Amino acid sequence: MNQCQETGQTETQEEVTELVCQEADLKDGQMKEVTVGDQKVLLVHSEGQYSAVGGRCSHYGAPLIKGTLVGDRVRCPFHGACFNVRNGDIEDYPGLDSLPCYKVKVEEGKVYVSINKKSLTATKRVKEMCSVVPDVKHTILLIGGGPASLVCAETLRQNCYQGRIIIITKDSVPPFDKPKLSKALNVESSSILLRPDDFYQRYGMEMWTKKEVVSVNPAKKEVKMSDGTLQRYDQLLIATGCRARPLTCPGSDLEGVKLLQSYEDAKDIYSSSLGQKVVVTGASFIGMEVASYFSDKAASVAMVGTTQYPFERTLGSEIGQLSMQMLEEKNVKFHMNDRVTEIRGENGKVKQVVLKSGVVLEADVVIAGIGVIPNSDLLAGSEVEVDSRKAVIVDKFMRTNVPDIFAAGDVTSFPLTIRGDQRVSIGHWQMSHAHGRVAALNMLKKSTKIESVPFFWTVLLGKSIRYAGYGEGYTEIIFKGKMEERKFLAFYIKDDVVVAAASLMFDPAVACIAELMARGQILTKAQAQAEDLSWLQI
């Protein structure tokens, strides 16, 4: 029998659909996708036991049968979320929900999976949460409207915290799926909300939108808002993220110069750029995704980058060159090893972009993607320690140097387990989720370290490049597959060890590498060089 107890009332024979697998023939460590009604179920044989959970990742619905099974955990092939196959619980991110879990029994060489018909259509499961109790005089304040704050709030409620939870965000909408903004700028807010409005009411989470915290007073345990109001806290999470670095050249204040930070920014950039001459400056992930998106929507798209190829510092020149070719085929014009020195206008509006090389580009819209700045200004004078980049310094428990103040997400500098606790700042959607969970557990004195493996993805023209690990300082890249066929797996090597991996059309290799890293395995250069990649389950 598996360890799952399906939610729902006592089942009668009429309420249950029974799936019979003709033979219990899965070997240990194998998975099979089976269909019950319209539902995809993942049947797993792991560590001597059969179990069954929902077959679709709760993040974007990827088929988990294509993922990686190690021990009692399956990792999504697309974006790296992890689920326990015994109970369906989400154990690593992105995504908020767990999988439905079904009863299993094995008799006479056959496997029976029982599913309550009432829950047959459920593809994901919200973990059980308690609610607020008004008599509990304790307040946890979460500053920032991203996944770190939301996962922190949900983890608190999942672990029986019944005090007051307040999430404060300067955004106009509650927490939303921000990675979608640069990949598909014309989205309706309702389609990207991480939780519906009634979710916060149901679980007693106060959501304060359009409010900005401008200062923190640890001595009084209170924060001050831009409107002058004060709010007291018992414990505080700083999860304010980063803001886009603005252009500072002459003309950067002209109408038509854009930054992509908020939902409103995305809508504005979309409406301003359709059929127009667009110049994107900054050939990294945000800039390349925006250029890709507008390649068939703008009159022209020009990309300006300071390196020879896009992504060069992070992914290397080979992948950068391939990405550049993909966009050039869609008529994106690249101006690399160059930079914007001036933006010229007419009647207060953008007209031309002047490059250091002397090239002058016609432009109606200029979109800047030249890096980010941590939003830590609110901590000035608070004694909360920040580094030279102004990122908030935390330990492995997401604690700052000030008691009862925690920090999480893009705003932090934290110790990375897979790099020997080297202090890093990583602006990954997935990592922000993990930070929020760890912060919540430590707020509740449930000692938990941040040990997630960074996992990232970018989308160009409908193709996803996936990345796991931390490649800073790599000295060599070992490629598998064929770059000319746009199908590859890249191993980033430092000191004869694989420190990161990237892939295109090579799933689930990167998910497998992330899971092996998460379990503390050292992947060697020799393994990466070997022709036999069976250890990758691909």
N, C-alpha and C positions, 0 to 999 in steps of 0.2 A: 504494500500500500504506500502511496506517497503521503507527504506531510500536509497536503492542501485540504482545507475545509472550505468548500465553495460557499459564498455568501448566499443568503436566501432562506426561505422557509423549508421545513421538512418536505422532502420530495415524495410525491406519490408516483406510481408507475406511469400515470398519464402525463405527468409533468416532465419526465425524463426522456431524453433521446440517448440511446446507447449506441456507441460506435464499437464495433468488434473488429480488431485487427486480426486477420486470419491466423497469423503466427506472431509470437513474441520473438521476432527474429533480429531485432536490432542488437548490434554488438555494443559493448560498453563504450560510451563516448560518441554514440551516433544519435542523429535526430531524423525525424520523418515528419513531413507536413501532411495532414489529413484534413478532409473537409466534412463538416457536420452541418447540414443545412447550407446556409451561406457563410458559415464561420470557418476560418482557417485555424486549425489547432496544431500546435507544435508538440509532437510526442517525442519524449527524450528518454534514453536509457543512459543513466549516468551513475557511476559509483555503485553499481549493483541494483539500482532502483529505477523503476519506470515512473515518469511523471508527465503531466500534460498542462500546458499553459496556452494563452492566446498566441497566435502565430504572427501577429503584426506588431512592430515596435510602436510604443505609445507616443513617440515623438512625431514622425511623419508617416508612419504606417509601412515602413520597409519590411520585407519578408524576412523573418528571423531564421528561416531555414537556410538562407544564404549567408548567415553570420557565422560566428566562431563559438564553439562550445568548449570550455575548459573547466573541468570539475563540474560544479553545480551552477555554473554561470554561463549564460549565452550573451554575446556582445553583438549589437546591431552592426551589419556590414557597412552602413552608409555614414552614420554620424557617431557611432561609438557607445551608445547607451547600453547599459548592462542590466540584466534581469536574472534573479534567482529562479532556476527552473523548478525548485521544490514548491515555492509559494507564490511565484510571479512578481515578487516585490522588486521595484527598481532599486539598483544598488550603485549605479553611476549614470551619468547624464550625457546628453541633454534630454529634456522631457520632464514632465511632472508626475505622470501617472504610472501605476503598476499594471501588470497584465492580469486578465482573468485567469483563475486557476481551477482545474477540474479534477474530480475524483477519479482515481485509477485503481483497477484491481487486475491481477494476473491469475488466471486459472487455467490449468490444463494446457499450457502453452499458448494461450490467447490473451490479448490485452483488451480490457473493457474500459472505455472512457465514458463517464456519465456527466451529462450536461443538463442542468435545469433549463427547460424551455424558456422560462421567463428571462433568463440571462443569456440566451443563445445569441442575441444580437450585440451584446456588449463586447467591444474590442479593447477596452481599457478599464482600469479600476482605480478610483480615488481611494487612497489609504484612509482607514478610519481615523477620524479626528474628534477631539473633544471641542467644547465651545467655551466661551468666556463665562466666568462666574463673577457677577458684579461685586460681590463681597471681597474678592481677592484684590488687595491693595498693592499691586505690583504692575509696573508698566515697562514694556520693552518697545523701544522706539527704533524703527528701521528707516534710515535716510537713503532714498534712492528707489527708483521704480523699475529696476531690472530684475533678472532672475535670482540674483543673490538675495535680495530682500524677500522675494516671494517664496523661494525655497526655504529660507530661514523661518518665515512665518508658518508655512505649512509643517515644517519639521517640529516646530514648537508645539503646535496643536496635536500632531501625531504622537507626541511624547508627553501628553497630558498637562501641558502648560495652560492654565486657565485664567491667567492674568490678562491685562489689556495689551493688545498689539496695535501699534499705529505705524502705517507705512506712509511716508511723506515723499512726494515726487513733484518736481516742477513741471513734468509733462502734463499735457491736457487729458491724457488717457491713462488708465491703469496699466500695469506691466503688459508689454506686448512683445511679439516675436521680432526683435530688432534686426537680426540677420536678413530678414526678408526685405528690408527697406532698400538695400543697395542691389539686391538681386531682382526685385520686381517693385519699382517705385510707385506704381499706380495700384495700390491695394487699399481696400476699405478697412477702416480701423476695426470693425466688428470681426473681420476675418483673421486678424492677427493678434487679438487679445489672448493672453495666456489663460485667463480665467474670465468667465462672465461676471457681470457686476453682482449678481445675487450670490455668487460663491463667497465673496468677502462678508456679506451680511450673514450668510448661513453659519459661518465659522467664527464670527465675531472679530473680524479683522477690519480695523478702521482704515479706509483708503483716502488719504488727503491728496488730491491732485492740484496742480497749479499753485503749489506752495514751495518756497525755496528756503532752506535753512542757511543762514549766513554766518552763524557763530555757535560755538559749543563751549559751555562753561562746566568743566568736570567737577569743580569744587561745589557748585550748587546743583549739579546733575540736571542741567536744563539746557535747552537749545533756543536760539532766537531766530524767528522767521523774518523774511524781508519786509513783512507788513508790521513788524514790531512786536508781534505776539510771542509769548514764551510758552514752552512746553517742557514739563519735568519728565525725567525718565529714571528708572532703576538700572536698566542696562541699555546700551546703545550700540547699533550697528551702523558703521559708515560704509555705504555701498553706492557711492555717488558716481562711480564710473569715470569716464574720461570725456573730454570735449574735443571736437575737431580743431586742429591747429589752423588758425586763420592765415591767409596771405598777408604779407606786410609790405609788398612792393607798391610803388606809386600806382594809383588807380584801383587799389583793392577795395575801396569803399564805393565803387560805382554800382549802379543798379544792374543786376545780372550776374554778380559774383556770388556764388552759392557755397554753403557748407551743408553736409548731410549729417544731421544729428537727431532730429525728431521726426515724428510722423508728419507734422505740418511741413517740415523741410522737404520730405520726399514728395508730397503732393505738389508743393510749389515748384520743385525742380522738374517734375514730370510735365506740368502744364506749361512751364516756361521754355522747355526744350523741344517739344514736339515740332518737327519741321524746321528747326532752327540750326544755326551753326554752333556746335558745342565744342568747347575745349576743356579737357580734363587734365589737371596737373597733379601728378603723384601716381606713379605706375605700380602701386601696391594693390592690396586686395580690394579695398573700397573703390579706388579709382578704376581698376580693371573691370570690376563687376558693373559699375555704372557705364563705362564705355561699351561693354558687351551689351547691356540692356538697350542703349540708345543706338546701337549700330544699324538697326533697321527702322528707327523711329525719328531720328533727327535728320536734317538735311545733310549734315556732315559731322564727323566726330574726329577730333585730333587729340592725341595723347602726348603729354610732355612728361618725361622722366629723367632723373638725374643719373641713372645707371645705364649700362649698355643695353640691358634687357629688363623687362618687368620681373618682379619677384626675385631679382638676382641675389639679394642679400640673404633671403630666407630659403628659397627653393633651389637656387643655383642657376647658372646661365643656360644650361640645356633646357630645363623646363620653362625658363623665362622666354627663350627663343621660340619654343613650340607655342606657348601662349600668345606670343606676339604674332606668329604666323596665322594662328586661328582667327584673330581679330582683323588682321590685314586682309584676309580673304573676305571679310565682311565690310571692307572699305574704311576701316579705322586707320588713320594716318598717324604714324609714330614719329616723334621727335625726341630721340633718346640722347643721353649724355648732354643734356641741355636743361635750361631752367627758365622760368618766367621772370623777367626783370621789370616789366612795365605793362600795365593794362590801360589802353587808351579808350576814351569814351567820346560820345557825341550826345549833347543834351542830357548829360548825366547817366547815360546808358553805355554799357560795354559795346565797343566797336572793333577793337583789335587787341591782340596779345603779342607783345614783343618778347622774343627770346634772347638769351645771352649770345647765341650764335649769330644774331642779327635777323633771323627769320621773323617775319611778321605774319600772324595768323588772323584771318577774319573770324570774328566771334560775336555771337549774340548772348551766349551764356558761358560762364567760366565756373567749373566745379572743382573745388580744391579737396584733395585727399592726400595731404602731405604730413600726416601723423596726428598724434593726439597729445593732450595735456591732462594729467590727472586732476580731477575736481576735488582738490583738498584745501582750497582757499578758506573754507569755513572753519578749518582747524587752527588758523593763525592765532597765536597767543594761548592755545589750549594745553600746551606741553605734550600733545600727541606727536610722536616722532615720525618725521617723513625723511625720505632719502633725497639725493641730489636732483632727482627728477620730480620731486614733490609727491612721489607715491608713498602711501601710508605703510609703514613697516609693521608687519605682524609676524608672530611665531607660527609654529605648525598647528596651533590650536585657534588660529585667527584672532589672537589677542594682541592689542596694541600694548604699548608700555604703560598705559593709564588704566587702572582697575575699572572693570565694568564697561570698557569701551572696546568693541571688536570692529574689525573691518573685513570686507570681502569684495571679490570681483576685480574689475579692471583697475580700480584705484589703488590696489595694494602692491606691495613687494613682499613676496613670501618664499619660504624655503621649499625647493622642489626635490622631492624624495628621489626620483630617478637620476638626479644629478648630484647626489651626495649632499643634499640640503643647500645647494647653491641658491642664493637669493635672486629671484627673478620677478619680472613683471610680465604677465601673459594675458593679453586681452582676448581670451577665447570664451565664447558663449557657454561651452560645456564646463569650463573651469569655474565660472561664476556660480553656476548651479551648485557645484561641489563645495565651494567656499561657504555658500549660504547654509548648507546642511551642517557642515562642521562647526560653524559659528553657533548655530542653534543648540547643538548637542553640548557644546562647552559652556554656553550660557546656563544650561541646566545641570552643569557639573557632571556631565557624562563625558569623561575624558576621551576625545577622539582627535586623531591627527589627520591633516590633509595629505592624502597619498595618491590622489588621482593622477593619471597619465594625461598630459595635454592632448586633445584631439580637436582637429580643425578641418574645415572644408571650405572650398570656394567654388563658385559655379560660373563657367564661361560658356555662353551659347548652348546652355543645356547640358554641358559636360561638367562633372564634378571631379576636382582634384582633392584628394583626401590626404591628411597629414597627421601623424602622431609622434609624440616624443618632444625633444627639445634639441634642436640642431645647432645652436650657437657654438661657434668655434670648430665646426666640423672641418676636416682637412681633405676629405675624399668623398666622392659619391660613386656607388656601385649600382649600375642599372641592369634591370632584367626587362625582357620584352623588347619591343621595337618602337623607338621614338617616331620613326617615319609612319608607323601605323597608328600612332597616337594611343598606344597601349603600353604602359610601363609601370615598373615598380622601382623606386629609388631608395637605396639605403645610404644614410648619412653616417660617415665613420669618423670617430675621434678616438685616438689611442687604441686602435684595433678593436673598438667596440661600436656596435650600432646604437647611435644616440637618437635617431629619428628615422622616419620613413614617409615617403609620399607616393601616391599612385594615381593613375588614370586608367579606368576600365580594367582594373586588376583586383576587384573585390573577391574575397574579404581580407586580402593580405594585410592591409593597414590595421584593420580591426583586430586581427590575430596578433600582430606585433604589439599593439597597445595592451592586449590582454596578457601576453607573456611578460611585458615590462611591468604591468601592474602586479604580477605575481613574483616579482623580484628576479626574474631570469635575466642573465647577462647574455645578450645576443652578440656573437663575435663576427669579426670581419670574415673569418673563414666560412661561417655559415652563410653569410651574404654572398660570398663568391661561389659557393657550391652550385653545381647544376641541379642537384636534387633539392627542391624546395618543399618536399612533402611535410616538413615540420610546420609549414604555414597553412596547412589544411586548404589548399587551393587546387 
